[in-house]
Amino acid sequence: MVPPDSPEDSSAEHPEDEFQRLLRQLLSGDAEGLAQASGLPLNPAMLSGLFASVQQAAASGDDIDWSQALTRAQQVAESQQVPLTAEERERAEQAFSISSLWLTEATDFDTSTDWQVVSRREWATATLPFWQHLSEPVAASVSDALLNTLQQNLPDELSASLGQAAGFMRRMASTVFVVQLGQVVGQLASETVSANEIGIPVVPDNTPALLPQNIHDFSEGLEVPDSEITIYLATRELAHVALFRHAPWLTSELTSAITAYASGIHIDVTRIEALGGDIDPTDPSSLKAAIEAGALIPPRTEAQDAALARIENLLTLIEGWVDTVTTQATHRLPKQSAIAEAVNRRRAIGGPAEHAFSTLIGLEFRPRQLRRAAALWQAVTDQLGSTARDAIWQHPDLLPQPEDLDDPQAFIARSTQAPTSDFDRDLARLLDGELPEPGDESDAPDA
């Protein structure tokens, strides 16, 4: 995690990120290093069996076997799971009911919905399809880049010798990435207190959910009643769900940015060509040595950095809005400030969101920006009201930009400017419901 006051990250000046380290380890064939990079167990017996299944899946065909991810996720989630008690389930249900009522005072978004109380295994199972969808572009890009580069850019005699090996490396890269995905999801199931804590809807139909076992772990040492903590976290959960249902474009915007990042993953072609004369096709260790040195893994491109900036800005604005609305809705809780501070500390030391995105896509989440985003949304609420604040989520072009976090008043002034053209005025009237929708001429004046 980057310290709050550190300069912007530069791939050329900083060590490789987790994703690059994982790719280097899996291509080098270093089982122990790969396990450490992936967060996999170092138990020899378990590691041996795990890699045996990986090799079997990698040799089975060209298709990615995502069942390995589900199996691994369930294993990790169940490893320290305890059964839900009737008291925990009832507490969570009551918390959702209270939170739904309180949120009507803090936001115009509809918060009425069904909710769930789930175990760690249930959360891992329910969210795996989302993580698979999120990771497919990355897994495909890694394997395709490796295979295509080896086939198209090595000398003809070298390509002929390594043709079958390249195909196997492609499948191995995909399979190990899948197993690592399962490990990450299983670990998240043991940490996250709710379905939407990471900032993106991960449960089908965006159904809100709480994980009482993890809430209990979160509450240890806070000296705050469990009922208050559960209400506060349920309020955050329902606020997340209400925002994403009101602005469905958010999900597609985030996933498209992740896809844009994945499409930039490639192998350094010029480096392979330069190494061509040094690689002995009869000695696989020569290729492994070049890969292990990290020579084939280039720094992130400008396009990838831009995609990561989009993701970070959206997640920052989402979390800042949720913080603001939750604070407003839970003002009746005697220990509200203590709970909010605990949530902030959790994020500052690296919570589930940072863990997931840093491992899967290299996103560095900065709590400093979250505090500034919450301050901006609070300023908008104080000066314009919650209705105007929530209307900003109607379209991505209306959202604050990163530079607005340093100057909320400039953003507020810009948001309240009168339309300057006929088009702007018509757009404003359309958003306010004063003009008919496109194609609806029933109320339009005669031509």
C-alpha positions as CSV (number, residue, x, y, z in Angstrom):
1,M,0.0,0.0,0.0
2,V,1.3,3.5,-0.9
3,P,1.7,5.8,2.1
4,P,-0.8,8.7,2.0
5,D,1.7,11.4,1.0
6,S,3.8,9.4,-1.4
7,P,4.2,10.4,-5.0
8,E,2.3,8.8,-7.8
9,D,3.3,5.2,-8.6
10,S,5.7,4.7,-11.5
11,S,6.3,1.1,-12.7
12,A,9.7,2.1,-13.9
13,E,10.8,3.3,-10.4
14,H,9.0,0.7,-8.2
15,P,9.4,-3.0,-7.7
16,E,7.2,-5.3,-9.7
17,D,3.6,-5.5,-8.4
18,E,1.9,-8.7,-7.1
19,F,0.6,-9.7,-10.5
20,Q,4.0,-9.4,-12.2
21,R,5.6,-11.3,-9.4
22,L,3.0,-14.1,-9.8
23,L,3.5,-14.3,-13.5
24,R,7.3,-14.5,-13.1
25,Q,7.0,-17.3,-10.5
26,L,4.6,-19.4,-12.4
27,L,6.6,-19.2,-15.7
28,S,9.9,-20.0,-13.9
29,G,8.5,-23.2,-12.4
30,D,9.4,-22.2,-8.9
31,A,6.7,-24.0,-6.9
32,E,7.6,-22.5,-3.5
33,G,8.0,-19.0,-4.9
34,L,4.7,-19.4,-6.8
35,A,3.0,-20.5,-3.6
36,Q,4.2,-17.5,-1.7
37,A,3.3,-15.1,-4.5
38,S,-0.2,-16.6,-4.8
39,G,-0.8,-16.9,-1.1
40,L,-1.1,-20.7,-1.5
41,P,-0.3,-23.0,1.4
42,L,3.3,-24.1,2.0
43,N,2.3,-27.4,3.5
44,P,4.3,-29.8,1.4
45,A,1.6,-32.5,1.1
46,M,-1.1,-30.0,0.3
47,L,1.1,-28.1,-2.1
48,S,2.1,-31.3,-3.9
49,G,-1.5,-32.3,-4.4
50,L,-2.5,-28.9,-5.5
51,F,0.2,-28.7,-8.1
52,A,-0.6,-32.2,-9.3
53,S,-4.2,-31.1,-10.0
54,V,-2.9,-27.9,-11.7
55,Q,-0.7,-29.9,-14.0
56,Q,-3.5,-32.3,-14.8
57,A,-5.8,-29.5,-15.7
58,A,-3.2,-27.7,-17.7
59,A,-2.5,-30.8,-19.8
60,S,-6.2,-31.6,-20.4
61,G,-7.0,-29.1,-23.1
62,D,-7.1,-25.5,-24.3
63,D,-10.2,-24.5,-22.2
64,I,-9.7,-22.9,-18.8
65,D,-11.0,-25.1,-16.0
66,W,-12.7,-22.7,-13.7
67,S,-13.9,-25.5,-11.4
68,Q,-10.4,-25.4,-9.8
69,A,-11.2,-21.9,-8.6
70,L,-14.5,-22.9,-7.0
71,T,-12.9,-26.0,-5.3
72,R,-10.1,-23.9,-3.9
73,A,-12.3,-21.1,-2.8
74,Q,-14.6,-23.4,-0.9
75,Q,-11.7,-25.2,0.8
76,V,-10.2,-22.0,2.1
77,A,-13.5,-20.5,3.2
78,E,-14.5,-23.6,5.1
79,S,-11.1,-24.1,6.8
80,Q,-12.1,-22.0,9.9
81,Q,-15.8,-21.7,9.4
82,V,-18.2,-22.0,12.4
83,P,-22.0,-22.6,12.1
84,L,-24.3,-19.6,12.2
85,T,-26.3,-19.3,15.4
86,A,-30.0,-18.4,15.5
87,E,-29.0,-15.3,17.6
88,E,-26.6,-14.1,14.9
89,R,-29.1,-14.6,12.1
90,E,-31.8,-12.7,14.0
91,R,-29.4,-9.9,14.9
92,A,-28.5,-9.5,11.2
93,E,-32.2,-9.6,10.1
94,Q,-33.1,-6.9,12.6
95,A,-30.1,-4.8,11.6
96,F,-31.2,-4.8,7.9
97,S,-34.8,-3.8,8.9
98,I,-33.5,-0.8,11.0
99,S,-31.0,0.2,8.4
100,S,-33.5,0.2,5.5
101,L,-35.7,2.6,7.6
102,W,-32.9,4.9,8.6
103,L,-31.6,5.2,5.1
104,T,-34.8,6.7,3.8
105,E,-33.8,9.8,5.8
106,A,-30.3,10.0,4.2
107,T,-30.9,9.2,0.5
108,D,-33.6,9.3,-2.1
109,F,-32.5,6.0,-3.5
110,D,-34.8,3.0,-2.9
111,T,-33.4,0.8,-0.2
112,S,-36.3,-1.7,0.0
113,T,-35.0,-5.1,-1.0
114,D,-34.6,-8.7,0.2
115,W,-31.4,-9.6,2.1
116,Q,-29.4,-12.6,3.2
117,V,-27.4,-13.8,6.1
118,V,-24.7,-16.2,4.9
119,S,-21.7,-18.3,5.9
120,R,-18.2,-18.0,4.5
121,R,-18.6,-20.9,2.2
122,E,-22.0,-19.6,0.9
123,W,-20.4,-16.3,0.1
124,A,-17.5,-17.8,-1.7
125,T,-19.8,-20.1,-3.8
126,A,-22.2,-17.3,-4.6
127,T,-19.6,-14.8,-5.7
128,L,-17.3,-17.0,-7.7
129,P,-19.1,-16.4,-11.0
130,F,-18.5,-12.7,-10.6
131,W,-14.8,-13.2,-9.9
132,Q,-14.6,-15.6,-12.8
133,H,-16.1,-13.0,-15.1
134,L,-13.8,-10.3,-13.7
135,S,-10.7,-12.4,-14.1
136,E,-11.4,-14.1,-17.5
137,P,-9.9,-11.2,-19.5
138,V,-6.7,-11.2,-17.3
139,A,-6.3,-15.0,-17.5
140,A,-6.9,-15.0,-21.2
141,S,-4.6,-12.1,-21.9
142,V,-1.7,-13.7,-19.9
143,S,-2.0,-17.1,-21.6
144,D,-2.6,-15.7,-25.1
145,A,0.2,-13.2,-24.9
146,L,2.6,-15.8,-23.9
147,L,1.6,-18.3,-26.6
148,N,1.3,-15.8,-29.4
149,T,4.6,-14.2,-28.6
150,L,6.5,-17.5,-28.5
151,Q,5.0,-18.7,-31.7
152,Q,5.2,-15.5,-33.8
153,N,8.5,-13.9,-32.7
154,L,11.0,-16.7,-32.0
155,P,13.1,-17.9,-34.9
156,D,11.5,-20.6,-37.0
157,E,13.8,-23.3,-35.8
158,L,13.1,-22.3,-32.2
159,S,9.4,-22.1,-32.7
160,A,9.2,-25.6,-34.1
161,S,11.1,-27.0,-31.1
162,L,9.0,-25.2,-28.5
163,G,5.6,-25.4,-30.1
164,Q,4.2,-28.0,-27.8
165,A,5.9,-26.5,-24.8
166,A,4.4,-23.1,-25.6
167,G,0.9,-24.6,-25.6
168,F,1.5,-26.3,-22.3
169,M,2.9,-23.0,-20.8
170,R,-0.3,-21.2,-22.0
171,R,-2.5,-23.7,-20.3
172,M,-0.3,-23.8,-17.2
173,A,-0.4,-20.0,-16.9
174,S,-4.2,-20.0,-17.1
175,T,-4.7,-22.8,-14.7
176,V,-2.4,-21.4,-12.0
177,F,-4.1,-18.1,-12.3
178,V,-7.4,-19.8,-11.8
179,V,-6.1,-21.6,-8.6
180,Q,-4.8,-18.3,-7.3
181,L,-8.2,-16.8,-8.0
182,G,-9.8,-19.4,-5.8
183,Q,-7.3,-18.8,-3.1
184,V,-8.1,-15.0,-3.1
185,V,-11.8,-15.6,-3.1
186,G,-11.6,-18.0,-0.2
187,Q,-9.5,-15.6,1.8
188,L,-11.9,-12.8,1.1
189,A,-14.7,-15.0,2.4
190,S,-12.9,-15.2,5.7
191,E,-12.5,-11.4,5.9
192,T,-15.3,-9.5,4.3
193,V,-18.2,-8.5,6.6
194,S,-20.7,-8.1,3.8
195,A,-21.3,-8.9,0.1
196,N,-20.5,-5.4,-1.2
197,E,-17.7,-4.4,1.2
198,I,-15.1,-4.4,-1.7
199,G,-17.0,-1.7,-3.6
200,I,-18.4,-3.8,-6.5
201,P,-21.6,-6.0,-6.6
202,V,-20.3,-9.5,-6.3
203,V,-23.5,-11.4,-5.5
204,P,-26.1,-12.3,-8.3
205,D,-28.9,-9.7,-8.5
206,N,-26.9,-7.5,-6.2
207,T,-28.6,-9.0,-3.1
208,P,-27.3,-7.5,0.1
209,A,-25.8,-10.0,2.6
210,L,-24.0,-10.0,5.9
211,L,-21.4,-12.6,7.3
212,P,-22.0,-12.7,11.1
213,Q,-18.8,-14.7,11.7
214,N,-16.6,-12.1,10.1
215,I,-18.6,-9.3,11.8
216,H,-17.8,-11.0,15.1
217,D,-14.1,-11.0,14.3
218,F,-14.3,-7.4,13.2
219,S,-15.9,-6.4,16.5
220,E,-13.3,-7.9,18.8
221,G,-11.7,-5.3,21.0
222,L,-14.0,-2.4,20.0
223,E,-16.0,-2.4,23.2
224,V,-19.1,-1.7,21.2
225,P,-22.4,-3.7,21.4
226,D,-22.6,-6.2,18.6
227,S,-26.1,-4.9,17.7
228,E,-24.7,-1.4,17.0
229,I,-21.9,-2.8,14.8
230,T,-24.2,-5.0,12.8
231,I,-26.6,-2.1,12.2
232,Y,-23.8,0.2,11.0
233,L,-22.4,-2.5,8.7
234,A,-25.9,-3.3,7.4
235,T,-26.4,0.3,6.6
236,R,-23.2,0.4,4.6
237,E,-24.3,-2.7,2.8
238,L,-27.7,-1.4,1.8
239,A,-26.2,2.0,0.8
240,H,-23.9,0.1,-1.6
241,V,-26.8,-1.9,-3.1
242,A,-29.0,1.2,-3.5
243,L,-26.3,3.1,-5.3
244,F,-25.5,0.4,-7.8
245,R,-29.2,-0.3,-8.5
246,H,-29.8,3.4,-9.0
247,A,-26.8,3.8,-11.3
248,P,-26.4,0.4,-13.2
249,W,-23.8,1.9,-15.4
250,L,-21.4,1.8,-12.5
251,T,-20.9,-2.0,-12.8
252,S,-20.2,-1.9,-16.6
253,E,-17.9,1.1,-16.2
254,L,-15.8,-0.7,-13.6
255,T,-15.7,-4.0,-15.5
256,S,-14.8,-2.3,-18.8
257,A,-11.9,-0.5,-17.1
258,I,-10.7,-3.8,-15.8
259,T,-11.0,-5.3,-19.3
260,A,-9.0,-2.4,-20.7
261,Y,-6.3,-3.1,-18.2
262,A,-6.2,-6.8,-19.1
263,S,-6.0,-6.2,-22.8
264,G,-2.7,-4.4,-22.2
265,I,-1.0,-7.4,-20.7
266,H,1.7,-8.7,-23.1
267,I,5.1,-10.1,-23.2
268,D,8.1,-8.0,-24.3
269,V,8.6,-9.0,-27.9
270,T,11.8,-7.1,-28.5
271,R,13.3,-8.8,-25.4
272,I,12.4,-12.2,-26.7
273,E,14.0,-11.4,-30.1
274,A,17.1,-10.2,-28.3
275,L,17.3,-13.3,-26.3
276,G,16.7,-15.6,-29.2
277,G,20.4,-16.3,-29.8
278,D,21.0,-17.1,-26.2
279,I,18.2,-19.7,-25.8
280,D,19.1,-23.3,-26.5
281,P,16.0,-25.2,-27.8
282,T,17.4,-28.4,-26.4
283,D,17.8,-26.9,-23.0
284,P,14.5,-25.8,-21.4
285,S,16.4,-24.3,-18.5
286,S,17.7,-21.5,-20.7
287,L,14.2,-20.3,-21.5
288,K,13.2,-20.7,-17.8
289,A,16.2,-18.6,-16.7
290,A,15.3,-15.8,-19.1
291,I,11.7,-15.8,-17.8
292,E,12.7,-16.1,-14.2
293,A,14.9,-13.0,-14.5
294,G,11.7,-11.1,-15.3
295,A,13.1,-9.9,-18.7
296,L,9.9,-10.8,-20.5
297,I,7.5,-8.9,-18.3
298,P,7.4,-5.2,-19.2
299,P,6.1,-2.4,-16.9
300,R,2.5,-1.4,-17.1
301,T,1.6,0.7,-20.2
302,E,0.2,4.2,-20.1
303,A,-3.2,2.7,-21.1
304,Q,-3.1,0.3,-18.2
305,D,-2.2,3.1,-15.8
306,A,-5.2,5.1,-17.1
307,A,-7.5,2.1,-16.7
308,L,-6.3,1.6,-13.1
309,A,-6.8,5.3,-12.5
310,R,-10.4,5.0,-13.7
311,I,-11.1,2.1,-11.4
312,E,-9.5,3.8,-8.4
313,N,-11.4,7.0,-8.9
314,L,-14.8,5.2,-9.2
315,L,-14.2,3.1,-6.2
316,T,-13.0,6.2,-4.2
317,L,-16.2,8.1,-5.1
318,I,-18.4,5.1,-4.3
319,E,-16.8,4.5,-0.9
320,G,-16.8,8.2,-0.1
321,W,-20.6,8.5,-0.9
322,V,-21.3,5.4,1.2
323,D,-19.4,6.8,4.1
324,T,-21.3,10.1,3.9
325,V,-24.7,8.5,3.7
326,T,-24.0,5.9,6.4
327,T,-22.8,8.6,8.8
328,Q,-26.0,10.6,8.1
329,A,-28.3,7.5,8.5
330,T,-26.7,6.1,11.7
331,H,-26.5,9.3,13.8
332,R,-28.7,7.6,16.4
333,L,-26.1,5.0,17.3
334,P,-24.3,6.0,20.5
335,K,-21.0,4.4,19.3
336,Q,-21.2,5.5,15.7
337,S,-17.9,7.4,15.7
338,A,-16.0,4.4,17.2
339,I,-17.4,2.1,14.6
340,A,-16.6,4.5,11.7
341,E,-13.0,4.8,13.0
342,A,-12.7,1.0,13.1
343,V,-13.8,0.8,9.5
344,N,-11.3,3.5,8.5
345,R,-8.5,1.7,10.3
346,R,-9.4,-1.5,8.6
347,R,-9.1,0.1,5.2
348,A,-5.9,1.9,6.2
349,I,-4.0,-1.3,7.0
350,G,-5.3,-3.1,4.0
351,G,-8.8,-4.5,4.0
352,P,-10.5,-7.1,1.7
353,A,-10.9,-4.6,-1.1
354,E,-7.3,-3.7,-1.3
355,H,-6.3,-7.3,-1.0
356,A,-8.6,-8.4,-3.8
357,F,-7.7,-5.7,-6.3
358,S,-3.9,-5.6,-5.6
359,T,-3.7,-9.3,-6.1
360,L,-5.9,-9.7,-9.2
361,I,-5.2,-6.4,-11.1
362,G,-2.5,-4.5,-9.2
363,L,-4.8,-1.7,-8.0
364,E,-3.4,0.4,-5.2
365,F,-6.2,1.7,-3.0
366,R,-5.4,4.9,-1.1
367,P,-7.4,5.7,2.1
368,R,-6.3,9.3,1.8
369,Q,-8.4,9.7,-1.3
370,L,-11.3,8.1,0.4
371,R,-11.3,10.6,3.2
372,R,-11.2,13.4,0.6
373,A,-14.1,11.9,-1.3
374,A,-16.2,11.6,1.8
375,A,-15.4,15.3,2.6
376,L,-16.5,16.3,-0.9
377,W,-19.8,14.4,-0.7
378,Q,-20.4,15.9,2.7
379,A,-19.8,19.4,1.4
380,V,-22.2,18.7,-1.5
381,T,-24.8,17.4,1.0
382,D,-24.5,20.5,3.3
383,Q,-24.7,23.0,0.5
384,L,-27.0,21.4,-2.1
385,G,-28.9,18.7,-0.2
386,S,-29.1,14.9,-0.5
387,T,-31.4,15.0,-3.5
388,A,-28.9,17.1,-5.6
389,R,-26.0,15.0,-4.3
390,D,-27.6,11.7,-5.4
391,A,-28.6,13.2,-8.8
392,I,-25.0,13.5,-9.7
393,W,-24.9,9.7,-10.1
394,Q,-27.3,9.9,-13.1
395,H,-24.4,9.9,-15.5
396,P,-20.6,9.3,-15.3
397,D,-19.9,12.7,-16.9
398,L,-21.5,14.4,-13.8
399,L,-19.1,12.8,-11.3
400,P,-16.2,14.5,-9.6
401,Q,-12.8,14.1,-11.1
402,P,-9.7,13.3,-9.1
403,E,-8.6,17.0,-9.0
404,D,-12.1,17.9,-7.6
405,L,-11.2,16.0,-4.4
406,D,-8.7,18.8,-3.6
407,D,-11.2,21.5,-4.3
408,P,-14.8,20.5,-3.5
409,Q,-16.1,24.1,-3.7
410,A,-15.0,24.3,-7.4
411,F,-16.9,21.1,-8.1
412,I,-20.0,22.4,-6.3
413,A,-19.8,25.7,-8.2
414,R,-19.5,23.9,-11.5
415,S,-22.4,21.6,-10.6
416,T,-24.7,24.5,-9.9
417,Q,-23.9,26.6,-13.0
418,A,-26.9,27.3,-15.3
419,P,-26.9,25.6,-18.7
420,T,-25.1,27.7,-21.3
421,S,-26.7,26.4,-24.5
422,D,-30.0,25.1,-25.8
423,F,-28.7,21.6,-25.7
424,D,-27.6,22.0,-22.1
425,R,-30.9,23.4,-21.1
426,D,-32.9,20.6,-22.9
427,L,-30.6,18.0,-21.3
428,A,-31.3,19.5,-17.9
429,R,-35.0,19.6,-18.5
430,L,-34.9,16.0,-19.7
431,L,-33.1,14.8,-16.6
432,D,-35.7,16.7,-14.5
433,G,-38.6,15.0,-16.3
434,E,-39.8,18.1,-18.1
435,L,-39.3,16.9,-21.6
436,P,-40.6,13.7,-23.2
437,E,-38.2,10.8,-23.6
438,P,-36.7,10.3,-27.1
439,G,-39.4,8.8,-29.4
440,D,-42.3,9.9,-27.2
441,E,-44.0,12.8,-29.2
442,S,-47.3,12.6,-27.4
443,D,-46.6,15.8,-25.3
444,A,-44.3,17.5,-27.8
445,P,-45.5,20.7,-29.5
446,D,-46.5,20.6,-33.2
447,A,-43.7,21.0,-35.6
